[in-house]
């Protein structure tokens, strides 16, 4: 009998898991452990509306305290977990030990850190949590000089927010284009152009080698000798799965906590969900690790059901989004392995999509300010529907009719 379930990690996946467990009838002891003092909250607004001051901390919360009280969910917040002992089915926290019948790990990711000289100076920030966003927000003011290292989602979203708030913004990207790991060259160029139009200085092929300043950051130095004055720096150079706790407990880890299609780890009493997992994608036939709100939510639901003995497989076409200035990028699917790329619409009109096909079937899409294409693509990708490549570029034809 399952009497005690512990969920470690109070982010998107952890919050969803405890909600699902109660909704699906679990009546035993349910504990949610989180290392932050705040109630579980949304992360995506941290780089956008919250950073801009358009959203209050209270509105970030998924649920407020009465929900957890009513559903008898024990919150152990501001609590770090130092050890998992699979033999005794217990976890060791900052000041106590807790027993479990089932354990769900929703550990998320940790920021990839700068390692160059000066990387520890005051004024250098990473954006992973609410406290980070509050610190960054204290620097944002008209004419403040912001240097952002990394031209991925976090870098460009914070760049857009800082620029909108009046900062002078420079983005330094090591690759030859922004968002080079997540988007096509066409989409990269579009967003680079939009940022430039708003006054953001984007510098690609730029490797940071040193950060200078006495006690506070003053400038960023690149390998080619270029220097950029800075009042504050935001670093967004990627993230790594937070799997050290699981690895120390003897769980199988490889670019994340390795789970099966039921979200089970190598220990049958321990499950994992969200950004920290290396999981099988049934649709794409390979193992993947995703940093995605949707994946965190859906894996958490699947894990919760399986902990209750329902035997439900996690099988989901992934999707992502990014808001930058007045542009919305919606991505569905994974483009790796495509054999054809077709641009649908005209980027100069600020409404277009990039379609990725493999053996005539749509496997991924990048839709820029084009929600209809995105919604149609999610079903087409899931159904592996063959498309007529000749019809796809015609913007006057609905994507779902390009068959």
N, C-alpha and C positions, 0 to 999 in steps of 0.2 A: 504493500500500500504506500502511496506517495503522500506523506504528511507535511513535508517541508520542502519548499522550493526557494532557492536564493538566486536572484538576478544581480550580477555584478556589472555595474556600468549604468549610469542614469541618463544616458543620452537618448536619441531617437529610438534605437532598438530596445533599450531597457524599458523605457516608458511604454512602448507598444506592447512589449511582452507581458508586463504585469496587467495591463488593461485587458489583453486577450485572455489571459489565464482566468481572470475573474469572470469575464463575459462568457467563457466556455464552461463555467461551473466548478472551477477548482475552489474548494472550500477550506483547504488546509492553511498552514502558516506560510505567508508569502512575504519575503523580505527583498527590498530593493536597496542595494548598496551603491553609493556614489561618492566620488572623492571631492566634489564641489559642494559648497554649502547651500546652493540654490536648489529649489525644486527643479525637476527635469524641464528643459526648455529647448526651443527651436534654435538650431545653429545657422541656417541660411541667412536670416536677416542680419546677422552680426556684421557682415561685410557690406550691407546695403542699408536698409531702413533704420536699423538700430544705430549703426555707426553714424548715420546722417542725423540722428536725433528725431526721426519721424516715428519711431516706435519706442514705447516705454518698456522697461524691464518686466513689468507686470504682464504686458501683452505677449511676451516671449514664452511664458509658461504654457506647457501643454494642458496641465490641470492645476487647480489650486488645492490647498491643504484639505478642505472638506471632502474632496473626492477620495483621497488616500485614506482619510479617517473612515468614511462611509464604507469603503470596500476592504477595510482592515488590511491595508498594505503597510507594512512596517518600513519606515524610511530610516536608513542609516546613512545620513548625509555627512559631508566633510569627513568621510571615513575611507582611509586607504586600506587595501587588501595587500598583505605582505606575503601570504603563502596559501597555496591550495594543497591539501593532503588527500589525494584520492583514496588512500587506504582506509582512512577513518571517515571519509566523506565530510570533511570540515574545511572551513576557511579561517585563516587568522587575520583579524583586522587590527586596526591601530590599538584598540584597548579591549578586545574580546575575541572569543572563538565562537563560530556558529556552525551548526550541523545542517546538512542538507540530504535529502533523498535524490533531488535533481538540482543541478547547478547550470545556470545559463550565463555564459560569458559574453558581454556586449562591451568590449574594451575599447573599441574605436581605434584611433591612430595617434601617433605622436609626430610632431613636426620634424622634418629634416632640418638640421641646424647648419648654420654657417660655420666654417672652420678656419676662416682666414684671420690674420691678425686684426685685433680691434673688434672682433665679433661679440665681445662681452660688454662693450660700452653701453652706458645708459642711453636711452632713446632708440634702441633697436628692438623691434617688436615682432612677434609671431601672432597669428590670429587663429586660435583654436577654441577659445572659450570666452565666456562673458567678461571675465576679468581682463582678458587681453583687449577686447573691444573697448571697454571703459578706459583703459590706459591710452589706447590709440586715439580715442575720441577727444581726450584732453589736449592733444597736440593740434587738432584740426581747427584752423582759423584762417581767415583771408591772408594770402601772401606767405603763409608758412611753406617751407620747402620740404616736400615729401619725396623721398627716393624709395621706389618699390623694386625689390630684387625678385625677379620671377614674373614671367608673363603668362601664367596659367589663369585658371578661373579666379582664385583668390586675389592674385596680383592685379588683374584687370578690373575686377569688381571693386576692390578697395581704391584703385586708381580713379575709377569713375566717381565714386563717392567723394573722395578727397578733392577732386577737381570741381565737382558740383558745389562743394562747400567753400571754394575759393582758394584752395591751395595751389601752389606751383608744383606740378607733378612730373617726375621722370620715372619711366619704367625701364629697367635693365634686364634684358633677356639673353641668356647664354646661347640659345639656338638661333637659327637664321630667321625665325618667325615666331610670333606669339601663338600660344595654344598649339604648339607643334605636335604634341602627343595626343591631342584630343579632337582636333578638327582638321579639315582639309585646307590646303593652301588658299583656296578661294575664300573660305570663311575667315581664316587668319587675316588675310589682306583686308577684308571688309571691316573687321573690328579694329584693326590697326588704323585704317583710314578714319573710322568714326572717332576714335580716341584723339587722333591728330586734329580732326576738325574741332574738337572741344578744347584743344590747347594742351593735351598731354604729349610729352616728349617721349617717344618710344625708341629705344636704342637696342637693336638686336646684335648678335655676335659679340656680346659684351660679357666678359668674365670678370667678376669682382675678385680682387686679390687682397684688398686691405680696406679697413674702415679707420679713418683718422679722427682724432679728437683728444682733448685732455681727459676730462671725466665724462663728457657728453659727446655723442656723435656730432661731427662737424662736416665730414665729406666722405664720399665713397670713391675709391680708386679702382680702376679697371686695368686689365693686363696690357692694354694698348697705351696706357699712360693717361687716358682721359680721367678727369675728376669731376665729381658732381657734389656741389654743396648741399647739405641736408640739415634740417632742423629735427627731423625724425626719419626713421627707416622702417619699412614693413618688409618682412622676408616671407616669401611664398614660393619655396623651391621644392615643394612636394611633401609627402607624408609617408610614414612607415606604419605597418600594422603593429598595434600594441600587443605583442604576443609573448613578451618575456615571462610574465606570470604563468602563462599556460605552459611554456617550454620548461620552466623550472619545475613544474609539476609532472613532467614526463609526457605531456601530450604531444602528439605529432604536429610539428609546425614547419611551414615552408612558405615564405612570403605570406604569413598569416597563419591562423589556427586552421589546420586541415579538418574539414568536416565532409560528411557525405550529403546526399540529396535530402536527407531528413534532418540536417543540421546537427548531427551527432559527431562528436569528436572521437578520438581513438579510445576514450574511456566511455563506456555505454551510459554512465550516469551524468556525464557532462556534455552540454550542448554549447554552441556558439552562434552568434548572429551579428550581422552588420559589417562595418568596414574592416574589422579585424580578421575576417574569415577568408580562407582560400577554399572555394566551394565549386562543385561541378555545375557547369551550365548545360543542362540537358538539351536546350535548343541549339547551342553552338558546338556541343560535343567536345568541350575542353574545360579545364579548370581555370577559374578566374578569381581575381579579388577586385571588388568594386568599392569606390567611395561615393555612395549614392544614398540619398534619403529614401528613395523608393525601395532600394534593395534592403536597407536596414529595417524598414517597416515590414516588408513582406517576409524576410527571413525570420524576423522576430515572431510574426504570426505563425509561421511554419514550425519554428522551434517550440513555441508554446503548445501547439496542438500535438506535436510528437511527444513532448514530455508527458502529455496526458494520454498517450497510447493511441493516437488517431492514425498514425502512419500516413502522413501527407508529405508528398515530395515538393521541394522548392523548385519551381519551373517558371521562370519569369523572363520576359524580354526586358533588359535593363533600359532605363531612361534617365536623363540628366537635364538640367537647365542652368542658364546663367543670364542674369539681368545686368546690362551695362549701359548706362545712360538711359535712352528711351528705346533700347533694342533688347529683344528677348531671343535667346538661342535655345532651341529645344532639340535634344538629341535622343533618338531611340535606336536601340540595337548596338551592335559592335561591328565596326567596319573591317577589322582584320580579315584578310583572305579574300577581299572583293576582287573581281576580275573586270569590273566596269564601273566608271564613275560618271554620272550625268548631272549637270547643273540644270535646274528647273527654275525658270524665271530669270530676272535681270538684277544682279547685285546693285547696279546703279539706281534702281528704283526702291532699294531697301526692303524688298520682299522677295525672297528666293529660297530654294532648298537644294541641298546636295544629296543625291541618291546614290547609294552603294549597292551594286548587284553582284550576285554570284550565281552563275549558271542560270541567269535570267530572273532569279528571285531576289526581291529586295531584302537585304540583311541589315541595313542601317540607313538613317537619314539625319541630316543636320538641317533644321528648318529655322530660318531667320525671319522673325516677324511673320511667320506663316503657320499659325496653329492648325489650320485645316489639313495641310499636308502632314503635319506631325501626327494628328489624331488618326488619319487614314493609314499612315505608315505603321503605327503600332499593331493594327490588326493584320495588315498585309505581311509584316515581318513574322508575326506569330503563326500565321497560316501558311507561310512559305509560298505565297501566291506568285506564279510566274507573271512578269509584266512585259509589255511591248515597249522596248527601248525607244522606238520611234515616237511613241505618244507621250513619254515622260516629260520631255522638254516643253511641251505645249501648255503654258500656264492657263490657257482658257479651258483646258480639260481637267476635271477633277482627278487627283492622283488615284483614287480608288477605281476610276474608270479606265486607267491605262493598262488594260489587260488584253 
